[in-house]
């Protein structure tokens, strides 16, 4: 018999447990001291997007609940929002919850935005202060929503809470799980059980691009989504106080020079919606957008011009760093800021401050103008006009956003991740009771539509339909580009199968289906597992996925098998059309396969 310095009593053990898991898998999460650990080693329902008029009774198969709390009563659930839960346990520092709603109510807008984009009802006359005006709707506007609030403004998204939410969702009876969070490993253990129960799990790929190997949630059994732009931009005219004209088109790094106007005109992008003419402001140049440089520059009452000198993957235009820059400039009493950055395709509103994003060449042009004026003893001035909305063919799209995380996968090198890209830049949806722009889970909504159209399809079949019908060219037939430094043609590690095409996904012809038992065979076959992989041939490219990645392809031929299931017309014939990567010789056998009513699946002999 062994001894311990301080063993658990039954009461202590019970009190230490935060959550227990029993529906999708067995386990528990507990709050332990370091020594103890070694021993055992949102939603804003008032939004018009959640109006339930026209909905019938809640389906009897729904087993969830409406958990009440601060500013959230049982009446905030309806026939649209059929359930809501919140998870505040597991936060080891209670002060991190200060200012939060201790309820399903959303304090930052992210959960409301993603929920309304996945399945928000039709809302007419929606806009962000007139920008992007039109009808807002979710990907599956008639689908019902169940809300699981696991993320908090300061405390983040505790792993224990995410696990518990997934576990509850499995038991509640959801069809699709949409998780717009990244960087977590624990859902790795829960999501596979949800998929085994027939639930399609959709994760964001993360916002750490365009650096390779930065993709998150790179699991074979989930759909991992990249972010891309749409054919809408918000050009903002910047007028300089000289007599040269420069027009820079949105989403372009190329300046078009003209001498047709008496003043210099440039275009950036912004969410500046002021209705009054702000007039010219003195321009203050800062070497960078870092606080140490801005604080040493006299920007009070002026328009600051600063350069984003961070690495492309950590651009101020790509994440919350832009918010910190704006907060700093507000404290310094600046009138606004022009941020010169890599062309990442991102634009965000800056509350209480004029904020414009431009490409580096535009920023260079502005700084050169300021230096010329300074050398002549004059003050450089600039005027920013309110943004306008441009939609259509003049905006080159889609493009994989520069911030969108990229493969290859570090966890599973023989896996193509992300799986697909979908609109994730400048998407208008409700945040609280108003509408604003964010990125969001379109794929979750489309997955819900496919599940409603094909109830018998497995999560693997839905994923296959999405991946194999995606497109890789823009409206002009040119290959989709990926923002970054430098900008390049997108490849499968940028966008997986390509850009989502919901209509084609409804009728993919063939699907690559997977028995969930096969996923479990690869559960420990990762680069980080502490347990040995038990498969004799554990190469992941043998899993029946709609993509193939062979990271160590040499001169030795490799044979990979796939089974296909016909979900199109009963009597169908399919022919393989091979486009081999450069330097690779590929053959498909048989090159022609036929199906009939009695033969819907073709499995190769091995």
Order of alpha helices (4+ residues) and beta strands (2+ residues): alpha-beta-beta-alpha-beta-alpha-beta-beta-beta-beta-beta-alpha-beta-alpha-beta-beta-beta-beta-beta-beta-beta-beta-alpha-beta-alpha-beta-beta-alpha-beta-beta-beta-beta-beta-beta-alpha-alpha-beta-beta-alpha-alpha-beta-alpha-beta-beta-beta-beta
